[in-house]
Amino acid sequence: MQNQRNLLLAVLLSGLLILGWDAGMSWLYPQTESTAVEGKVDTPTEVAEVRHTREGGLSDPGEIAQEKADLATSLAAPGRVAIDAPDLAGSINPVGARVDDVTLRSQRESVKEDSGPVRLFSPQGTPAQHFAQFGWVGEGIQVPGADTVWQVEGGPLAPETPVTMRWDNGEGQLFSIRLTVDDNFMITAEQTIANTGDGAVIVRPFALLNRTSRTASQSTWTLHSGPIGYFGDGVQFGPDYDELDEDGVAAPEGRAGWIGFTDIYWLSALAPEAGSKPEAEFRPLGGEHYRASLVYQPVSVASGRQVTRTTQLFVGAKDSAILNDYEEAGIPGFGNAIDWGWFGVIEKPILWLLKQLYDLAGNFGVAIILLTVIVRLLMFPIAQKQFASMAAMKAVQPKMKAIQERYKDDRQKQQQEIMALYKEEGVNPLAGCLPLLLQIPIFFGLYKVLMLSIEMRHKPFALWIEDLSAPDPAHILNLFGMLPFEVPSLIAIGPLAVLLGITMWLTFKLNPSSMDPMQQQIFNIMPWVLMFVMAPFAAGLLLYWITNNVLTLAQQSYLYSRNPQLKAQAEKEKADRQQAAEREKKGQA
């Protein structure tokens, strides 16, 4: 009866784990949240619904329709200057000197071939508002403002054709902004003020990013979405948007190497001129709008002189290779704009190896399988030692039982004698845990790589798996989409999750242990619990685990063939336990 109660308790706890995981994640990281701003910002506040999707972007159908209508109106305005770079497309608004229309040529909104390009910048006033602006703060002189109409020369903005915007204040000061773009995601703005007046003038050049949180990707405990920057001697992730709403302006300490906003895959950032010490801050503007700004120190421009400040604007995908190139070119810590976390020392080599294997195989799913094979080969000597340790542990079992019987009333003496036995026989009881401990950081590292790296986004494997970075889209309970209903996430089990459960169950069955019947029943349940828990994870992660289980089965079969006495002894102990359980059951009857 006690064993039956324990089994029932284990089943109930397993069910609570399945239910609690989904509920807990929904509570900690809700898809929909209300954000109230109370009088801590410069503009009127409002309470609004914020819907955060995993990758970012508008999710409300009404907002999406409004965005399309507003874009059609804003982008049809005359005078816009086209952006025609290898990775960037869009336009520049000469009103206010705003870079406010940017799409990425190489990234699609979804896995569908006909889906449009990812849009990062949208004009002010649109639901997906996100733009960069350059200007000056003046002391005693007229400076260009948000409504200033600039005169444009050149274009379209391309690596070979810069764009220059000019404005004359009529008081002897000529302002100009020269924009250039490289082959990737970097736009460089050279802000110049030429003073032809009678006396010196004092100005402060600035650059800012303005965006809404409506399009922010979902933040989780492993993935940051929101303000980001390099301050002092390292990258800082935060504060979050809700923290800005609560606390107001945030001015990080230390010199700003760059400042901006990040989503899981996308980044907009401003990098100041080398050697300068601008003031950097994040500011909530109300209405789910936020600003990141760099304001340079005041400069005095004497009559007949001019002063230029150069700011770099990154707007694009967080491609690790491109970010590292910019870091080598002088932007500090730019490669760490990807939120690698504590396991970066593992995640970066995993990503590098995956990319090498992808170049070899041409398929990231195959690359994940090859990665798993490499990991298992590297760990094979450890697995051999694990099995040798298991054999040694089996060999000393009779002596251990004798010690336990002899000192059953003295637990301390019993432990001392058992430890002495381990030392005498050269047995390490923890050796069998080593392969599992080594697998944990690799597993988590691959999880972060699948979640963070743009290289994995929308990469297919085979058949129905069109995106290895997303969960398995096939659900058994609606017959893989044939039945017209959406499966709740709690029970959205796909073929990969089922394969994971089956392969894990087989590894447990192939490796008989010395556990008592109650423990054995718990371990029989565990694969099916994990099947539900792991189902919402990225398909690539499940592919890795399934492959690892299959290789484990092959490895166990091989090592058992090399150590037949180990398997025979384990099977005998298992049979003995079953017979004992049957006798106990008959006795209770």
N, C-alpha and C positions, 0 to 999 in steps of 0.2 A: 504493500500500500504506500509506503514511504516513497519508493521509486516511482510509482505511478503519479503521486502528487508532485514530485520533483519534475517529472516529464511534462505534466500539465502546466506547471509553473514556467518551464522553459519555453513551451509553445506560446503561452500568453505573453511572456517577455519578448519573444521573437515578433509576435504580432504588434506589440506596442512599439518595437523598434521600427518596423515598417511604417506604421501610422505616424509615429513621432518624428521620424526623419523628415517626411514631407511637410508635416505641420510645422515642425521647428524651423525648417528652412524658409517656409512661407512667412512665418512670424518674424524671423530675424531679417530677411531680405525680401520684403513684400514687393510684388509687381506694381502695386498701386499704393501711393501714399499721399497724404495731404500735407502740404507745407504752408504754414502760416508765418507771415513776416510781420513783426509788430514794431513799426516806427523806428527802425535802426538804420534806415537807408535814406538815400537822397531823393528817391522818387516815390510816388504813391504805391502803397502795398495792396496786395489782394491775396485771397486764399484760393488756391487752384489745385486741380487734380494733376498729379505727375505720374505718368506711366513709363516705367523704365524697362525697356526690352534688353535682352542679353547683349546685342551688338550696338544698341543705340538707334535713334531714329524715332519718328513719330509713329504711334501705334493706334491712336484714336482715328477712326474713319473720317469724322468731321474735320479734324485738324489736317489730315492728309489731303482732303479735297480743298480745304482753304489754302494750304501751302501751294498746291498746284496752281490755283487761281491767282494767288498773290505773286508767285514767281512769274507767271505769264505776263502780269501787268508790270512788275518791276523790271524784268529783263528786257521788256520791249521799249523801255525809255530810251530816247535818243542820246547819243554821246558816249555810250559805254564802249570800253576798249577791250577787245577780246584777249583772252589768255589762251595761247596755243603752244603749250610745252609738251614734251614727250609723255610725261605722267600726269600733267594737270591741264584742265580745260575750264573755261568759264569766262568771266569778264570783270572789269574794274569799273567802279562807279566814280565818275569825276566829281560828283556832288559829295563833298566831305572827304574826298581822297580815301575811299573805302575799297578794300579788296573784299568783296562780299558775295562772290559767285564763283565757287570752286567745286569741281567734280574730279574724281580720280578715274583716269582712262583705264587703268589695269584692274579695277575692282568693281564687281557687279553687286547690286543690292541683294540678290538671292542666287541660288544655284541654277535658276532658269537661264538658259542661254540668251533669251530675249529681254531679260531684266535690265533696267537702265544702270548707268554707272552710280557708284556711291557718291552722294553729295555731302560735302563737309561744311561749306559756307553757303549761307542764304542771307538775303538782304535784311536790313533792319525793318521791323514791323511784320515780318512773316512769322508763322508759328514756329519754324525751325531756325529762327534768327541766330546767326553766327558769322562774325566778320572781324576783320582787322582794320584799324584806322591809324593814320599818322598825322601829327600836327605839332603845334607849339603852344606853350603858355607864355603870354607876354606881360611885361611890366611897363605900363605907360605907352604901349604901342598897340596898333590894331593887328591882330593875328587872324589867320584863317580859322573858320569855325566849322561846325557840323553841316551847315547849309551852304558853305562856300562852293561855288562852281569853278573848278580848275580848268585852265587851258591845257590841252593835251597835245603832245608831239610824239610821233612814232607809233609803233604798234603794228600788228598785234604783239603782245608780250610773249616773246619766245627767247630761247638761248642766244640767238643771233641778233634779236631786235629788242632793245630796251624801250621803255616808255618813260617819258618825262612829263610831269604835271607842274604847271607854273601858276603863280598868283601874285599880283602886284597890289599892295595895300594903298597905293597912291600917296604914301607918306615918305617914300624913299627906301622902302624895304621890299625886296623881291624874294619870295619863297618858292622853293622848287623841291620836288620829290622825284628822284630817278629810281625806277624799278627795273630790276633785272631778275631773271629766273634761270636756274640750272636745269640739268637733264632729269632731275628727280623731283623733290618736293620743296625746294628752298627758294623763296623770293627774298631779294635783298633790297632794302629801301635806304637810299642816301638822301637825308633831309638837309637841305642847304638854305641858309638865309644870307643874302647879300645886302649889305647896308650901303646905300648911296646917299643917305641923309647927312645932315650937318653934324650930328653928334652920335655918341655911342648908344646902343640899345641893348637891353638885357632880355633874353628869352630862355625858355626851357623846352627843348624838343621832347616829345613823348611818342610812345607807341602803345596801343592797347588792343586787347582782344575782348569782344563782347559776345556772349552766347547765352542760350537758354538751357535750362536743365531738362526741358521736355524731351530733348533728343539724346539725353545722356544714357549710356549703357548701364546695365544693372551692376551695382557694387555688391561684392560678396566679401567674405572674410579672407579670400585669397586673391581677389581681383579688385583693384581700386579704379574708380571712375570719378573724375572731378578735378579740382585744382592740383597742380603739380609744378615743381620747379627745382632748380639746383641753387641752393643757398648755402653760403659758407663753404663747406667742404663735402657736400653730399646731396643726393636727390631726396626731396621730401614729398611724400604722397599725402596730400591733404592741405588744408582741412576739407571736409566733405561739404557738399552744397548745404545740407541741413545745418551743419555747424556754422557756416557763414551766415545763414539766416538767423541763428540764435545769437551769435557773438558779434556780428557786424564785421567791420574791416579787419583783415588779417595782413600784417606786414611782417613776413618772416625775417629773422635775423640773419646777418651775414650778407656778403655781396651776392647779387643775383647773377648766376651764370646763364640762366634762362628761366622763363616763367610761362605758364600756359594752362591748358585744360587737356585732360586725357580721357579717352574711352578705352575699351579693351583693345581695339585694333587701331584707333585713330588718335592723332595728336595735333593740336595747334599750339605753337609756342613761339615766343619772341626771345631772341638772343641779343644782348646789347653789344655795343662796340667794345672791342678789346681795350682793357685799361680803364674803362669808365666805371663809375660807381653810381648807377641810377637808383632811385627809390623804386622799390617793387612792392606791389600790394595786390591782394584779392579783395573785391568789394561786391556785396550784394546790392542789386539795383531795384529789387522788388519785382513782382510779377514773374518770378522764376527766371530772372535775368541776372547775369553776373559779369564782372569785369576783371580782367588781369591786366595790369599796366606797368610800364616802365617809364619813369619820368627822370630825364637826365638833369644833372646839376645845372644851375644857371650859368649862362655864358654871356660875356660882354662882347658885343660885336662893334668894333670901332668903325668910324666912317671910312668908307673905301675898302673895307675888309669883308670877308665872308667866312662862315663857320659851317662845317658839315658834321653830322652825326649819322653813323651807319648802323642799321638794325636789321637783323635777319629774321624772316618770318617763315617758320616751318609749318606747312599744312599738308598732311598726308598720312600714309600708312606707317605703322611702327614696324618697318622691316629692319630686322636686327643688323643686317649687313650695311644698310644705308645709314642707320643711326650711328653705327661704329665708325663709318667713314667720316661723318660730320664731327664726331668726337675727335678723331685724329686730326681733323682740319682746324680744331680749336674750340669747339663748343664743349665745355666740361661736362662729363658724366652723361652725355646724351645717349649712349648705349644703354644706360640704366633707366631710361624713360619707360622701358618695359618692366613691369612689376615682377621681377624674378623672385623676390623674397629671399629667405635664408638659404634656399636650396639652389641659388643661382650657379654655384660651383658645380652642381650636377646637371642642372637644366641646360646650361649653355653647351656643354659637350654633347648632351643628348641631341639638341637641335642641330649642332654641327654634323654629327654622325647621321642623323636622319636625312639631312640635305644631301650628304654624300651618297647615301644609299638610294635616295630618290633620283639623283643624277644617273645612278647605275641602273635602276629598275624602271624609272619612268612612272612609278605609281607609289604614292605615300602609304597605301595600305600594305603593299609588298615591302616597302621600306620598314614599316613597323614590325612585320613578321621577321625580316632579316635582323633587325635590331634585337628582337627577342632571342633569336637563335644565337647571336653573338654574346648576349648577356649569359645565356645558359652555358655556352661553351667556356666562357671565362670562369663561370662558377662551378664547372664540372669537377675540378679537383677538390673543391670544398664539399661538394655533394658526396664524393667518394669518402672523404673523411667522416662526413655525417653518417654514412652507412656503416663505416668501420666502427664508429662510436656506438651506433645502435647495436651492432653485433657484440661489442664488448659489454654493453649494458645488459644485453640478454644473457651473456655468459655469467655475469655476476649476480643475476637475479636470485638464484638459490642461496648464495651467501648473504645477500641483503635480507631475504626473508628470515634466515636464521638469526641474524642480528636483531631484526625487528621483534622476533619472538622472544629472544633472550632478554632484551632490554625494553619490553613493552611497557613497563611501569616507570621507566626513567628515560624520558624523551631526549633530554640533553645528552646523556651518555649514548643513546641510540644514534643521534646525529653525529657525534664525534666518531663513533666506530664506523659509520657509513662513509664519512669523509676520509677516514684513514684507509678504508677499503678502496675507495676511488683512487687515492694516491698510490696505493700498493699495486693495483691492477692497471694503472695508467689510463683511467677512464675519466672523460670529461662529460658530465651530464648535460651541459649547455651546448655542446657541439652541434646538436641537431637543430638548435635555434638560429645558428649563424646564417645559413642561407636565407631564411625568412627575414632576418634583421637587415641583411644586405639588399633584399628585394624592396623593402619599404621605401627608402629614399629614391630608388630608381623608378618605382611605381608613381610616387608623388611627383618626381621630376617630369616624367612623361605626361602626367595629368596637367601640370602647369604649361608644358610646351604645347599640348593640344589646345588648351584654353587661351593662351596668350599669343602664340606666334602667328603672324599674318600668313606665313608660308603654309600653314595647315588649313587656313580658311577655305571652305568650299572645295577641298580636294577630295575627289571620289576614290572609292576602292573598286567595287565590282557590284554587279546586279543592282539592288535597290539602295546601296550605300553611296549616296552622292556627296556627302559631306562628313568627313571623318571627325571634324571638330564639333559636330552636333550629335544629339542622341539618335539612336536607331529610329528611323521614321516609320517602320512597319510595326503594327500592333496586332497581336494574335486575336485579341478579343473582338475586334471589328473585322476579322478575316482580311487583314492587310488593306483596309480601306474599302472593301467591297460592301460592307454594311454602312449605312448612312448615319453614323454617330461618332462623336469624338470620345475617345477613351480617356477617362480621368487619369491624371498623371500617377496617382497612387497605384494603379493596376495596369499601367501602360507597358506591358511586357512584350518585347520584340524577340525575333529569332536569336539575336546575339546574346541577349540575357539568358534565354533558355539554354543555349549552348554553353554559356558560362556555368550555369548551375549543374548541367549534366557532367561537364568535364571536371568540375571541382568535386562532385560526388564520386566520380570514378577514381580520382586520385586518393580520396579517403578510403574507398573500398579496396584499392590495390595495396594500400599501406596499412595492414592490420597493426593495431597498437595494443599496448597492455592496459588500456583504460578499462574501468569497470563498465558494466552494461549501461548505467545511467549516463555516464560521460559519452559513451559510444552513441547513444540515441541523440544526445544533444548535437554531436558532430554530424550525425546523419541529417539533422534539420538545418544546420548552418548553411550548406550550399544553396538551399532554396530561399532562405532569408536573404542571403547576399544577392541572389538573383533579382529580388525586388529592389533592394537598396541600390544596386549598381545599374539598373535599367535606365535611369535618367542621365547617366554619365555619357561622355562622348563615345561615339562608336569606335573611334581609334583606340581608346583605352580598353574597351571590352575586347577588341581584337587582340590587343597585346596580352591580356590576361588569359583569353581562350588559348592563344598560341602557347603561352607559358604553361598552361595546364596540360596541353597535348604533349609538349616536350617533357614535362615532368613525368607523365605516364610512360613515355618511351624510355626516359632515364631510369625510372624505377624498375621497369621490366628488365632493362639491361643489367642493372646492378643486382637485382634479385637473381638473374641468371648467373652472375659471377659469385654470388653469395647464397647458394641454395639453402644452406643451413639456417640462415637468418629468416628466410620466408617460411621454411618448414617449422621452425620453432614458434614464429609468430602465429602461424595458422593453428598449431597445436594449442597454444595458449588461448586463442580465440575459441576453439572448439571446447576447451575446458570451461571457459567462462559461460558459453552457451548451455553446456550441460548443467553447470552449477545453477544457472538462472532457471532452467527447467525444473530442477529438483526443488528449488525454493518455491517455484510457482505451484508445484504439486503439493508441497508441504502446506502452503497456505490454503489450498483447496480442501 
